[in-house]
Amino acid sequence: MANPAILPAGELRHRIAFLGRTVTVKSGVPKEVFGELFQAWAKVETVSAREYFAAAADNREDTVRFTIRYRTDVTAEMTIRYEGRTYNIESVTDPGGRHVKLEIAARSEVPES
């Protein structure tokens, strides 16, 4: 039986980038910049059929669940870039509170026409 406290490295085969805002101060003037904060290896899963149809009713194009190793600096204010698409983070959870992995629910919205 697999140990739930271990996240197999073989499952983390997709490279994702986390994007967010950073503030730098130069000569006393703060400047806010949006860009890449860090990268992580992730397991990428599409949602179940039931979740998919619920998302379609909300006019969402793509809903994905990303799983990464646990870290403390991931927030719902960030976005994820994966395979050229940008995903808005909807939730970040630490299953069981074990500090082993983070499950991140994210979606890309249908572009406005």
N, C-alpha and C positions, 0 to 999 in steps of 0.2 A: 504494500500500500504506500502511495506517495505521501511524503511529509508535506502538509499544507504550509509549513513555515519556510519552505524552500521554493524559490522561483527559478525553474530550470532556464539556463542561459540560452538553450536551443530555441525556446519559444520567443525570445526577444531578437527577432531577425530584421526588424524594420527600423531605419534611422529616422527620427522625427526631430524637428526643431521647435523650441518654445520661443514665442515672440512676446514682447511686452515693452512697456515704456520705462526708460531710465532717465534720470535727471542728473545732468552734470552742471557744475558751477565753474565758470571761467570769468575771472576779473570781477567776481561778485554778482554776475548775472546768471541766473539759472536757465538752463536750456533743456527742454524735454525732447527726447528722441525715441522713436519707435523702431525697434529692431530685434535681432536675434539675441536672446539671453543665454541659451545653452542648448545642447543637443543631448538626446538620450536614445538608447535602444528600447524598442517597444514591441509588444504583441499587438496586432491590429485585428479587430473583429468587427464585422458588420452586425447590426442588431438583429434580433429574431424577427420572424415574419409578423408577429403581432405588433412588436414595437415599430417595425417598418411601416405598416399601414397606419398606425397612429401618427407617426411622423409625417406621412404623406398627407394626412388630413390637416396637419398644421402647415402645409406648403413647404416642407423641408426637402431638400434634394438628397442629402446623404447624412446618415447618422452612424457614428462609429464609436467603438469602445477601445480606448488605448490602455494598455497595461504596462507600467514601467516599474523599475525598482523604486523602493520607498525613498523619498527625499522630502525635506521640509519646505522647500521654496516654490512649490507649484501652487498656483492660485487660480481661481475661476476668472480673474481679470486678464489672464494670458490667453493667447491663441496658439494653435499648433499648425505648423506647415508640414505637410506630408504629401509626397509625390506631386508637388506643384499646386496643391490646393490648400486653402487656409480654413481651419476649423475653429469655431468658437467653443470654448470650454463651457459646458453646462454644469458639471459637477465633478468634484475630486473627492474620492473616498479611499479610506484605508480599511480594507475588509478585515473585520475582526479586531481592529485596533492593534495588529501585531507588528506594525512597522516593517513589513516585508515588501509589500508592493502597494502601488496606487492604481486605482481604476479610474479612468478619466472618460466621462461621457462627453462627446463633442459632436457638433454638427456643422455642416456647411450649408449656407442658405442659398436658395435659388436667386441668381442675380436679378436685379430689378430690370424690367424691360422698358 
